[in-house]
């Protein structure tokens, strides 16, 4: 399944400090990749993910 995730752009994914929404997006995105879904993450360029990252 092809899935697009869009994260808030003001914090990295996963966040360096506090960032509840960004932390959940990071865990969910990586879990979907582990389940062999085709995931694209739209987030800041500092994001670290197993999905395909599209820096915005």
Steps between C-alpha positions, in 0.01 A plus 500: 500500500626851423479733798591869537577644842515876552679629811508849645796685351620686810657194669710209373357149479575346747545813712826581674315631805128521568259430215213262563345511153836466326597204720174317417547569127855358519391179675197450275697563181779257593249234607317526167830461313577188706162362388627550141274792408633763261512807725591857403563748780461872435700669777789733574838417348636399844268199518643150548272227370494164324239635261559707188558855625374801306652804672262795504 
